[in-house]
């Protein structure tokens, strides 16, 4: 995986704190039009989770199922598009599903399904 390189010398207004701490120039590769991107985990994207959970709760029956299938299919396409392995995609989608369920239906304090002392 390649990381994004920033060239601060070309940005006006950037002040170097010490001229002695200069790094060597980055190596330039021949593949300048392509980069690997590390996706932020779907289960941590709060705004997306909240939006999907709200829309999920507002639907019933076949419309709810169709909506969910569209969401998962689109996310799968996006993750495949960045080259994520199949097993990682599955884990991401399962974690996203769990996060949406927790957002849509948060556990109640008196809900004994989640264990704990009674």
C-alpha positions as CSV (number, residue, x, y, z in Angstrom):
1,X,0.0,0.0,0.0
2,X,1.3,3.4,-0.9
3,X,0.8,6.4,1.4
4,X,-0.1,9.9,0.2
5,X,3.0,12.1,0.2
6,X,2.7,15.8,0.9
7,X,5.3,18.2,-0.5
8,X,5.3,21.1,2.0
9,X,8.0,23.0,0.1
10,X,5.5,23.8,-2.7
11,X,2.9,25.2,-0.3
12,X,3.3,28.9,0.3
13,X,3.2,30.1,3.9
14,X,4.5,26.9,5.4
15,X,7.2,27.7,7.9
16,X,9.9,25.2,8.8
17,X,10.8,25.2,12.5
18,X,14.3,24.0,11.9
19,X,16.4,23.9,8.7
20,X,18.4,20.9,10.2
21,X,15.4,18.5,10.2
22,X,15.0,18.2,6.5
23,X,13.9,14.8,5.1
24,X,15.4,13.4,2.0
25,X,13.3,14.0,-1.2
26,X,10.7,11.3,-1.7
27,X,11.3,8.8,-4.4
28,X,9.1,9.3,-7.4
29,X,7.5,6.3,-8.9
30,X,6.4,5.8,-12.5
31,X,2.8,5.0,-11.5
32,X,1.6,8.6,-10.7
33,X,-2.0,8.2,-11.8
34,X,-3.0,5.5,-9.3
35,X,-3.0,5.2,-5.5
36,X,-4.3,2.8,-3.0
37,X,-6.7,4.2,-0.5
38,X,-7.3,2.8,2.9
39,X,-11.0,3.0,3.7
40,X,-12.3,4.3,7.0
41,X,-14.2,1.4,8.6
42,X,-17.9,1.5,7.7
43,X,-18.9,0.7,11.3
44,X,-17.2,4.0,12.5
45,X,-19.0,6.3,10.0
46,X,-21.5,7.8,12.4
47,X,-23.3,10.1,10.0
48,X,-23.8,7.2,7.5
49,X,-25.0,4.9,10.2
50,X,-27.4,7.4,11.6
51,X,-28.9,8.2,8.2
52,X,-29.3,4.6,7.2
53,X,-30.8,3.6,10.6
54,X,-33.3,6.4,10.4
55,X,-34.4,5.5,6.9
56,X,-34.4,1.8,7.8
57,X,-36.8,2.4,10.7
58,X,-39.1,4.4,8.6
59,X,-39.7,1.6,6.1
60,X,-41.7,-1.6,6.5
61,X,-41.9,-5.0,4.8
62,X,-40.6,-5.3,1.2
63,X,-39.6,-1.7,1.0
64,X,-37.3,-2.1,4.1
65,X,-35.7,-5.3,2.6
66,X,-35.2,-3.6,-0.8
67,X,-33.7,-0.5,0.9
68,X,-31.3,-2.6,2.9
69,X,-30.2,-4.7,-0.1
70,X,-29.5,-1.6,-2.1
71,X,-27.4,-0.1,0.7
72,X,-25.4,-3.3,1.1
73,X,-24.9,-3.8,-2.6
74,X,-23.7,-0.2,-3.1
75,X,-21.2,-0.5,-0.2
76,X,-20.0,-3.8,-1.5
77,X,-19.4,-2.2,-5.0
78,X,-17.5,0.7,-3.4
79,X,-15.3,-1.6,-1.3
80,X,-14.6,-3.9,-4.3
81,X,-13.8,-0.8,-6.3
82,X,-10.9,0.1,-4.0
83,X,-9.6,-3.5,-4.2
84,X,-10.5,-4.7,-0.8
85,X,-10.4,-8.5,-0.4
86,X,-13.7,-10.4,-0.2
87,X,-13.2,-11.6,3.4
88,X,-12.5,-8.0,4.5
89,X,-15.6,-6.8,2.7
90,X,-17.7,-9.3,4.5
91,X,-16.3,-8.3,7.9
92,X,-16.9,-4.6,7.1
93,X,-20.5,-5.2,6.0
94,X,-21.3,-7.3,9.1
95,X,-19.8,-4.7,11.4
96,X,-21.8,-2.0,9.5
97,X,-25.0,-4.0,9.9
98,X,-24.4,-4.4,13.6
99,X,-23.7,-0.7,14.0
100,X,-27.0,0.2,12.2
101,X,-28.9,-2.3,14.4
102,X,-27.5,-0.7,17.5
103,X,-28.4,2.8,16.3
104,X,-31.9,1.8,15.1
105,X,-32.7,-0.3,18.1
106,X,-30.5,0.6,21.1
107,X,-30.6,-1.9,24.0
108,X,-32.7,-0.8,26.9
109,X,-31.4,-0.9,30.4
110,X,-33.9,-3.5,31.5
111,X,-33.3,-5.8,28.5
112,X,-32.0,-9.1,29.9
113,X,-30.8,-10.3,26.5
114,X,-27.5,-8.5,27.0
115,X,-26.6,-10.4,30.1
116,X,-25.3,-8.8,33.3
117,X,-26.4,-9.2,36.9
118,X,-30.1,-9.4,37.7
